[in-house]
């Protein structure tokens, strides 16, 4: 019986046993029992499958009434005699599974050459004589979804097999694809065609031996113009129709299948020196996608398109990835990224972001409802929130890198960042333990803290924007006045992109654990190395600004005042951002407080009482020393033990630290870290510290050591705490890298990074922070 032969064949193929019988025998076993009308052979509108009761099941257009009885060979006639527990549908599924398995094994180097040659001998007559490709195309339109899906997989395997083994494109499949895609939207059954093409592309990309460039060109060049036209046809719709509100409708299925194809085309682009139009169309006509995202289409479709856009903005050509260049070397990619960035920023400056409703319910395994007893409040979809935010930030970065003057981008940047800040505030993931956001620069770590690769891409984008802005300012004027510098600093905080603030907020979130930074440096999944090197270079020449920001972090533990209540001494006009628009992000600063922080009405600025803001470095000043063995800055439980008993360096165990006798909290409770750490700086631990006040040895003495700090004689407020913690974290990182390098355990040469870290350490020790 045929089923027994198929079962034995399946077992032999599964374990790789050579097939003993003639190739024609196995070709007959794999030949599908499908018949189509001769005059409708191309469209396959008539398809006949053996039914479970021995009759014929017809799948045809409504205007067709004739029934064509299939003709079968001798082995196919055994359907009537096979075991009743196996229906024809299951036999056909087994045949499709075998075809896919054999194609995979025919290309595997782990299988014996003789076995692979046997498989190839079976496929040649199966394609040329049995015309299995035509039968699989007919199966694509089956109402049986499993049969249709398996037929798509098998057809893709055979198309891939011919491309690889014969360097030829299956003409039957190509004709079907051209007719199906060009016939849309009159012919709406396109999902199966899209599935097949997507699978072929993915199979080619997974092949480690195949010369991908030539094969992809042979596959996509004949479809190039049709795919570009199909892009416009399927996305140039009014998506308010009810057909798109359900993910299970045919229209939604077509869109989802097309998104998968666009993703495969994007991934394949890196293999071609000159990409085809179908690989560029998403960049050049991204406005279609942006309009769809703000429409009433089902949320799943929006989410998939947003994730696809994120992949677009993170895309790099092979040449750019190898050289690590910020500027795109490939002309076509440069042009495409510029077009995408312009389109994204154009809609962001409209109320586009506010028109995207992020789903308010979290997704749960098996459904969208919470399990019984789970009363956790659902927030906005943080994955989509991060993806959208990264799309906007990377678009701004690219636009900045291609701007020659500050005036070209300044207004657009401020407007885009204003919209983004509003978007973040409206969709912030809240929890009972979270504290109010008092600084715009904190948003980055709050939004991206749960996705480290996205966070460092976002942080790098803002850092590059800051560096380009700074360079353009100095190019425009050789000597900037103090007022211009203060205004510049003020605006970097108001728009939430001050690099020192962003870095310090992140260190707070991870409790200043250097092993977390080390994990990022070792990992190949983030761009943290590139970010850190660029930031340390900035820190080396911008140390005084870093110290100022650290001081403001210390004063934030004093009294918070709304920005509206802070009056400049000279009553200068300030145009601060409002809750509604935040349009004028660049405000006039307070002359006496260069690092004033702008905000909306609900936005708070770091400020303390008059006496708290003065740094006393005289005989009247006091030095606070903590000598409690249970210090707050005790050794954090590291993710990995990077030192050994025979070769370890002395590291601070936290026995000496800065404390505040007023026991002011650090506002670190409830923050979510990227990695789990052994402890965090909490109010409770601060309250358990014992401290004593000792006089300063001499007037004007200054140190960045974590064992001392200066404080006001009027009101004891912690000073230099943030500076000490951050520099200590970098010092510990430097020691850990050095240990790993000495043992040849670091994955790359960190000499340049160590040189920068060493330079920062010397600056922190020798340069007067004031």
Secondary structure in CASP SS format (residue, H / E / C, confidence):
PFRMAT SS
TARGET T0000
AUTHOR 0000-0000-0000
METHOD secondary structure of the structure
MODEL  1
X C 1.00
X H 1.00
X H 1.00
X H 1.00
X H 1.00
X H 1.00
X H 1.00
X H 1.00
X H 1.00
X H 1.00
X H 1.00
X H 1.00
X H 1.00
X H 1.00
X H 1.00
X C 1.00
X C 1.00
X C 1.00
X C 1.00
X C 1.00
X C 1.00
X C 1.00
X H 1.00
X H 1.00
X H 1.00
X H 1.00
X H 1.00
X H 1.00
X H 1.00
X H 1.00
X C 1.00
X C 1.00
X C 1.00
X C 1.00
X E 1.00
X C 1.00
X C 1.00
X H 1.00
X H 1.00
X H 1.00
X C 1.00
X C 1.00
X C 1.00
X C 1.00
X C 1.00
X C 1.00
X E 1.00
X E 1.00
X E 1.00
X E 1.00
X C 1.00
X C 1.00
X C 1.00
X C 1.00
X C 1.00
X E 1.00
X E 1.00
X E 1.00
X E 1.00
X C 1.00
X C 1.00
X C 1.00
X C 1.00
X C 1.00
X C 1.00
X C 1.00
X C 1.00
X C 1.00
X C 1.00
X C 1.00
X C 1.00
X C 1.00
X C 1.00
X C 1.00
X C 1.00
X H 1.00
X H 1.00
X H 1.00
X H 1.00
X H 1.00
X H 1.00
X C 1.00
X C 1.00
X C 1.00
X C 1.00
X C 1.00
X C 1.00
X H 1.00
X H 1.00
X H 1.00
X H 1.00
X H 1.00
X H 1.00
X H 1.00
X H 1.00
X H 1.00
X H 1.00
X H 1.00
X H 1.00
X H 1.00
X H 1.00
X H 1.00
X H 1.00
X H 1.00
X H 1.00
X H 1.00
X C 1.00
X C 1.00
X C 1.00
X C 1.00
X C 1.00
X C 1.00
X H 1.00
X H 1.00
X H 1.00
X H 1.00
X H 1.00
X H 1.00
X H 1.00
X H 1.00
X H 1.00
X H 1.00
X H 1.00
X H 1.00
X H 1.00
X H 1.00
X H 1.00
X H 1.00
X C 1.00
X C 1.00
X C 1.00
X H 1.00
X H 1.00
X H 1.00
X H 1.00
X H 1.00
X H 1.00
X H 1.00
X H 1.00
X H 1.00
X C 1.00
X C 1.00
X C 1.00
X C 1.00
X H 1.00
X H 1.00
X H 1.00
X H 1.00
X H 1.00
X H 1.00
X H 1.00
X H 1.00
X H 1.00
X H 1.00
X H 1.00
X H 1.00
X H 1.00
X H 1.00
X H 1.00
X H 1.00
X H 1.00
X H 1.00
X H 1.00
X H 1.00
X H 1.00
X C 1.00
X C 1.00
X C 1.00
X C 1.00
X C 1.00
X H 1.00
X H 1.00
X H 1.00
X H 1.00
X H 1.00
X H 1.00
X H 1.00
X H 1.00
X H 1.00
X H 1.00
X H 1.00
X H 1.00
X C 1.00
X C 1.00
X C 1.00
X C 1.00
X C 1.00
X C 1.00
X C 1.00
X C 1.00
X H 1.00
X H 1.00
X H 1.00
X H 1.00
X H 1.00
X H 1.00
X H 1.00
X H 1.00
X H 1.00
X H 1.00
X H 1.00
X H 1.00
X H 1.00
X H 1.00
X H 1.00
X H 1.00
X C 1.00
X C 1.00
X C 1.00
X C 1.00
X C 1.00
X H 1.00
X H 1.00
X H 1.00
X H 1.00
X H 1.00
X H 1.00
X H 1.00
X H 1.00
X H 1.00
X H 1.00
X H 1.00
X H 1.00
X H 1.00
X H 1.00
X H 1.00
X H 1.00
X H 1.00
X H 1.00
X H 1.00
X H 1.00
X H 1.00
X H 1.00
X H 1.00
X H 1.00
X C 1.00
X C 1.00
X C 1.00
X C 1.00
X C 1.00
X C 1.00
X H 1.00
X H 1.00
X H 1.00
X C 1.00
X C 1.00
X C 1.00
X C 1.00
X C 1.00
X H 1.00
X H 1.00
X H 1.00
X H 1.00
X H 1.00
X H 1.00
X H 1.00
X H 1.00
X H 1.00
X H 1.00
X H 1.00
X H 1.00
X H 1.00
X H 1.00
X H 1.00
X H 1.00
X H 1.00
X H 1.00
X H 1.00
X H 1.00
X H 1.00
X H 1.00
X C 1.00
X C 1.00
X C 1.00
X C 1.00
X C 1.00
X H 1.00
X H 1.00
X H 1.00
X H 1.00
X H 1.00
X H 1.00
X H 1.00
X H 1.00
X C 1.00
X H 1.00
X H 1.00
X H 1.00
X H 1.00
X H 1.00
X H 1.00
X H 1.00
X H 1.00
X C 1.00
X C 1.00
X C 1.00
X C 1.00
X C 1.00
X H 1.00
X H 1.00
X H 1.00
X H 1.00
X H 1.00
X H 1.00
X H 1.00
X H 1.00
X H 1.00
X H 1.00
X H 1.00
X H 1.00
X H 1.00
X H 1.00
X H 1.00
X C 1.00
X C 1.00
X C 1.00
X C 1.00
X H 1.00
X H 1.00
X H 1.00
X H 1.00
X H 1.00
X H 1.00
X C 1.00
X C 1.00
X C 1.00
X C 1.00
X C 1.00
X C 1.00
X C 1.00
X H 1.00
X H 1.00
X H 1.00
X H 1.00
X H 1.00
X H 1.00
X H 1.00
X H 1.00
X H 1.00
X H 1.00
X H 1.00
X H 1.00
X H 1.00
X H 1.00
X H 1.00
X H 1.00
X H 1.00
X H 1.00
X C 1.00
X C 1.00
X C 1.00
X C 1.00
X H 1.00
X H 1.00
X H 1.00
X C 1.00
X C 1.00
X C 1.00
X C 1.00
X C 1.00
X C 1.00
X C 1.00
X C 1.00
X E 1.00
X C 1.00
X C 1.00
X E 1.00
X C 1.00
X C 1.00
X C 1.00
X C 1.00
X C 1.00
X C 1.00
X C 1.00
X C 1.00
X C 1.00
X C 1.00
X C 1.00
X C 1.00
X C 1.00
X C 1.00
X H 1.00
X H 1.00
X H 1.00
X H 1.00
X H 1.00
X H 1.00
X H 1.00
X H 1.00
X H 1.00
X H 1.00
X H 1.00
X H 1.00
X H 1.00
X H 1.00
X H 1.00
X H 1.00
X H 1.00
X H 1.00
X H 1.00
X H 1.00
X C 1.00
X C 1.00
X C 1.00
X C 1.00
X H 1.00
X H 1.00
X H 1.00
X H 1.00
X H 1.00
X H 1.00
X H 1.00
X H 1.00
X H 1.00
X H 1.00
X H 1.00
X H 1.00
X H 1.00
X H 1.00
X H 1.00
X H 1.00
X H 1.00
X H 1.00
X H 1.00
X H 1.00
X H 1.00
X C 1.00
X C 1.00
X C 1.00
X C 1.00
X C 1.00
X C 1.00
X C 1.00
X C 1.00
X C 1.00
X C 1.00
X C 1.00
X C 1.00
X C 1.00
X H 1.00
X H 1.00
X H 1.00
X H 1.00
X H 1.00
X H 1.00
X H 1.00
X H 1.00
X H 1.00
X C 1.00
X C 1.00
X C 1.00
X H 1.00
X H 1.00
X H 1.00
X H 1.00
X H 1.00
X H 1.00
X H 1.00
X H 1.00
X H 1.00
X H 1.00
X H 1.00
X H 1.00
X H 1.00
X H 1.00
X H 1.00
X H 1.00
X H 1.00
X H 1.00
X H 1.00
X H 1.00
X H 1.00
X H 1.00
X H 1.00
X H 1.00
X H 1.00
X C 1.00
X C 1.00
X C 1.00
X C 1.00
X C 1.00
X H 1.00
X H 1.00
X H 1.00
X H 1.00
X H 1.00
X H 1.00
X H 1.00
X H 1.00
X H 1.00
X H 1.00
X H 1.00
X H 1.00
X H 1.00
X C 1.00
X C 1.00
X C 1.00
X C 1.00
X H 1.00
X H 1.00
X H 1.00
X H 1.00
X H 1.00
X H 1.00
X H 1.00
X H 1.00
X H 1.00
X H 1.00
X H 1.00
X C 1.00
X C 1.00
X C 1.00
X C 1.00
X H 1.00
X H 1.00
X H 1.00
X H 1.00
X H 1.00
X H 1.00
X H 1.00
X H 1.00
X H 1.00
X C 1.00
X C 1.00
X C 1.00
X C 1.00
X C 1.00
X H 1.00
X H 1.00
X H 1.00
X H 1.00
X H 1.00
X H 1.00
X H 1.00
X H 1.00
X H 1.00
X H 1.00
X H 1.00
X H 1.00
X H 1.00
X H 1.00
X C 1.00
X H 1.00
X H 1.00
X H 1.00
X H 1.00
X H 1.00
X H 1.00
X H 1.00
X H 1.00
X H 1.00
X H 1.00
X H 1.00
X H 1.00
X H 1.00
X C 1.00
X C 1.00
X C 1.00
X C 1.00
X C 1.00
X E 1.00
X E 1.00
X H 1.00
X H 1.00
X H 1.00
X C 1.00
X C 1.00
X C 1.00
X C 1.00
X C 1.00
X C 1.00
X C 1.00
X C 1.00
X C 1.00
X C 1.00
X C 1.00
X C 1.00
X C 1.00
X C 1.00
X C 1.00
X C 1.00
X C 1.00
X C 1.00
X C 1.00
X C 1.00
X C 1.00
X C 1.00
X C 1.00
X C 1.00
X E 1.00
X C 1.00
X C 1.00
X E 1.00
X C 1.00
X C 1.00
X C 1.00
X C 1.00
X C 1.00
X C 1.00
X C 1.00
X C 1.00
X C 1.00
X C 1.00
X E 1.00
X E 1.00
X C 1.00
X C 1.00
X C 1.00
X C 1.00
X H 1.00
X H 1.00
X H 1.00
X H 1.00
X C 1.00
X C 1.00
X C 1.00
X C 1.00
X C 1.00
X C 1.00
X C 1.00
X C 1.00
X E 1.00
X E 1.00
X E 1.00
X E 1.00
X C 1.00
X C 1.00
X C 1.00
X C 1.00
X C 1.00
X C 1.00
X C 1.00
X C 1.00
X C 1.00
X C 1.00
X C 1.00
X C 1.00
X C 1.00
X C 1.00
X C 1.00
X C 1.00
X C 1.00
X C 1.00
X C 1.00
X C 1.00
X C 1.00
X C 1.00
X C 1.00
X C 1.00
X C 1.00
X C 1.00
X C 1.00
X C 1.00
X C 1.00
X C 1.00
X C 1.00
X C 1.00
X C 1.00
X C 1.00
X C 1.00
X C 1.00
X C 1.00
X C 1.00
X C 1.00
X C 1.00
X C 1.00
X C 1.00
X C 1.00
X C 1.00
X C 1.00
X C 1.00
X C 1.00
X C 1.00
X C 1.00
X C 1.00
X C 1.00
X C 1.00
X C 1.00
X C 1.00
X C 1.00
X C 1.00
X C 1.00
X H 1.00
X H 1.00
X H 1.00
X H 1.00
X H 1.00
X C 1.00
X C 1.00
X C 1.00
X C 1.00
X E 1.00
X E 1.00
X E 1.00
X E 1.00
X C 1.00
X C 1.00
X C 1.00
X C 1.00
X C 1.00
X C 1.00
X C 1.00
X C 1.00
X C 1.00
X C 1.00
X C 1.00
X C 1.00
X C 1.00
X C 1.00
X C 1.00
X C 1.00
X C 1.00
X C 1.00
X C 1.00
X C 1.00
X C 1.00
X C 1.00
X C 1.00
X C 1.00
X C 1.00
X H 1.00
X H 1.00
X H 1.00
X H 1.00
X H 1.00
X H 1.00
X H 1.00
X H 1.00
X H 1.00
X H 1.00
X H 1.00
X H 1.00
X H 1.00
X H 1.00
X H 1.00
X H 1.00
X H 1.00
X H 1.00
X H 1.00
X H 1.00
X H 1.00
X H 1.00
X C 1.00
X C 1.00
X C 1.00
X C 1.00
X C 1.00
X C 1.00
X C 1.00
X C 1.00
X H 1.00
X H 1.00
X H 1.00
X H 1.00
X H 1.00
X H 1.00
X H 1.00
X H 1.00
X H 1.00
X H 1.00
X H 1.00
X H 1.00
X H 1.00
X H 1.00
X H 1.00
X H 1.00
X C 1.00
X C 1.00
X C 1.00
X C 1.00
END
